[in-house]
Amino acid sequence: MDNRLAFVVSLIVTVLALGLAWLLDSGTQYVAGLPLLVALALFAFAVQWAVYVPSFLGQTEHYYDLAGALTYASVIALAAGLSATDARGGVITALVLIWCGRLGSFLFLRVKRSGKDGRFDDIKPHWGRFLMAWTFQGLWVFMTLLAALVAITSASAQAWDTWATGGLLIWMVGFAIEAIADRQKRRFKADPANEGRFIRHGLWAWSRHPNYFGEIVLWTGIAVMATPLMQGWQWLGWASPVFVCWLLTQVSGVPMLEKRADEKWGGQADYEAYKAATPVLIPRPPRTSAS
């Protein structure tokens, strides 16, 4: 994809996101003349573009994940600060801040340790393609937060209920799975004895990508919490976990890592046995052949 086409794609993505924000906005709050959700979506993109400029000039992707995490935190904090947040909205805000604090620091330190992020090797020399990556991160932030933003900015008031409790429990399960899986892999890679090997113990014996499964589950929990506040077009807030699932299983998560793993270990008997015995995403107890 050349730079001009990448720029057009970035523009289209931004316009579509802003249009969705306008459609789902409750119409009760405005910021600088813009509906609140539209303003928040625009802010998410603006932060990415602001960090993109020095990153392109310096030809570095080191701050990509950190910028994403800080944008999550900023958008959710702004939404809560500009809205009459109730207990449900306050808890959702806290959950998002906890999530982005853990994942953002984890990803940033991982890139710093490795010195690079291979996803950007082919695109960062090209201004349009690199811009598209940052624009898609703005889309990722907005779409992932969609259900949370609907709940926090809703003009309706809902007492804490079984939806809130159930969603909170689902979020806790997903967060625990993701955090434990990341910790297990980090410790595995830190051991020099595991150089050139792949992890297949702990949660990684139950799923080849347990961290991604946890990610999908925790955003599903947020959507469950937000469900009682959804009205009309706001039911599209459920696009949040659907988008996360699609992104991780079809675009930038599982496909990329599976390809890299196949290139590195494909054909090795132990790796092929692990693949045959271990599901790609949804965990289940390991079979004997994966041990």
N, C-alpha and C positions, 0 to 999 in steps of 0.2 A: 504494500500500500504506500503510495507516495504521500508527500507532506500535505499537498492541497486536499486530497481526498480525506486524509486523516483529520484535517481541520474542519472540513464539512461534516464529518461524522461527529466530531466533538460538539459542533454547533447544534446539530439535530438532537443529540442526546440531551443537551442542556435545555433546549426548548421543550422537548417532550416531558422532562422532569418538572419543569416549571408549570407546564400545563396540567400535569397530574396534581401538583401541589394546589393549584388554583381550584381544581375540581373537588378536592377533598377538604379544602379549608372550610371551617365552620362559619366564616363571614362575620365574626364578632370582634376580631382584633386586627389592627393594622399597624405596620411599622414603616415609617417613611412613605406612607401612601400605598404600601403593598399589603395584601393579605398576609397574615402571620406565617402560614405554611410556605407561601411563595418566598417571603423574605428569608426564611430559614434555609430553604433549598438553595437560593441564590448565594447565601453566605457560605454554604458547604462547598459550592463550586469555586467561589472567590478565594477561599483559603487555599485550595489546591493550586489555583493558577498563580497565586502570590508566591507559593513555595516552589512552584515549577520553574519560575524564571531563574533564580540563583542556582537551582539544581541543574538546569540545562547548561547554564554558563560554566558551572563547575564540573559538568559531566559526572554527576554523582546521583545515586539512588538511595543513599544512606538515610535520607530523611523522609522517604516515601511513606513507610509504614507509621513512623512517628507522627507525620502530618495527618494521616488518616485517623489515628487514635485521638489526637488533639482536636480534630474537627468533630468527631463524635462527641467528645466531652463538651466542646463549646456549643454545639447545636442543641444538645439536650439541656445544658445549663441555661442557655438563652430561652428555650421553650418554657422551662419551668419558671424562670425569673419573670417572664412576660405574661404568664398565665396565673389564674387563681387555682393553684395546684392543690388537690385534695390528697388523702392518704394514699390512694392508688397511684396517682401521678407522682407523688413523692417517692414511693417505693420503686416505681419503674425508673425514675431518674437515678436513684441510687444504684440500681442494678446495672444500668448502662454504664455509669461511671466506674463501678467496680470492674466490669468486663473490659472496658477500653483501657483502664489503668493496667490491668494484668497483661492483656494481649499486646498492647502497644509497647510496653517496656520489654516484653519478651521478644517481639519481632525486631525491635530496634537493636537490642543487644546481640541478637543472633546475626544480624547483618554486620554489626561492628566486629564481631568475633571472626566471621568468615571473610570480611573485607569486601564483599560484593553480594549482589543478588542476581543470579544468572538469568532471571526473567527479563532483565533490562539490557543485556549485552548487545542485542541486535537493534534495539529501538532508541536508546538514549542519544546516539549521534544524530538522529533525525528529529528536528524540532516538532514537526507535525505529529509524528507517531508517539514521541515522548509526551507531547501535550495531551494526546488522546488517552494515554495511560493515566495521567493525572485527572483528566475530566471524568474518566470512568470511575476513578476513586471517589470523586464527588457524587456520582450517581450511586455508587455502592453505599456511601454513608447515608444518603437521603432515603434510598429504597429500603435499606436494612432498618432504619429508624422509623419507617412509615407508621407502623402500628403504635409504637411508643408515642410518636408526635400527635397522632390522632387522639390518643387517650389524654395526654397532658394538656393539649390545647382545646379540648372539648368544652363546649359551653354548658353541657349537661353535668349534673352531679350524681354520682352513684356511690352508695355506701359500700364498704368492703364486703365482699360476698364470696361465694364458693368459686366463682370464676377467678377472682383475684388470688385466693388461696391456692387453687389448683394450678394456676399459671405460675405462681411463685415456686411451687414445688417442682414443676417441670423445669423451670429455669435453673433451680439449684442442682438438679440431676445433670442437666446439660453442661453447666459450668464446671461441676466436679469432674465429669468425664473429660472435658477439654483440658482442664488444668492438670489433671493427673497424667493424661497422655503426653502432654507437652513436657512435663517434668521427667517422665520416664525416658522420653527420647533424648532430652537434653543431657541427662546423666549417662545414657548409653553412648552418645557421641563424644562425651568428655573423657571417656575411658580410652586411652591409647590402644588397649588390647582389641578394641572394636573397630579399628581403622579398616575401612574397606568392606565392612560387614553391614548387614541390614538388621534392624531391630525386629524381633518376633516373640518378645515376652511381655508379660503384663497385659495391658489392654490391647497391645499390638498383636497379641496372639488371638484376640477375639475379632479384630477388625484391622484391615490394612490402613485405614484412615480414621481411627477413633476420635481424634481431635476434631475432624470435620463433622462427624456425627454429633458430637457434643455441641458444636457451634449451631447446627441446625435445630437441635432440641431446645437450646436456651432461647433462641429467637421465637420459636414456636410458643414457648412459655410466655414471652412478652405479648404476643398476639392474643393468647388466651386471656390474659389479664385485661387487655384493651377491648375485648369483644363486646361487653355490655354497653360501651360508649359509642359503638359504631352505628351510624345511621346513613341510609341512602348510599351515596357513592363512597362513604367512608369504609364500607365493607371491603373496599380495595386495600385497606390496611393489611389484610391477610396476604397481600402480595409480598409482604416483608419476609416471612419464613420461606415462601415459595421462591422468591428471588435468591435468597441465600442458598437454598438447596440447589437451584439451577446453576448458580455461579460456581459453587464448589464441586458439583458433580459433572458439569458439562463444559465449563470454560477454564477457569484459572486454578482449580484445585486438583482434584483427582486425576483428570486426564494428563496434566503436565507432569505430576509426580509419578504416575504409572509409567509414562513414557521414559522418564529418566531412569526409573528403577529397571525397566526392561532393557534399556541400553547398557546399564551397568552390570546387572546380575542375570539377565535373560540367558537361559540355557543351562545355568547351574542347577544341579539336582535339588539342592536344599531350597533354593529360591522358587523353583517351579513347584515343589511340594508345598511350600508355604502358600503360594498363590492358589493352588488347587484346594487347599484345606481352609483358607481364611477368606471370609467375605470382604468385598471391597469397602463397604461402608457400615451397614447395620450389624452390630456385634452379635455374636453367638459364641457359645463355649467352643474352645479349640478342639479339633479332631486329633486323633493320635498321630496322623501323618505330619502335622505341623509342629510336633514337639521335637 
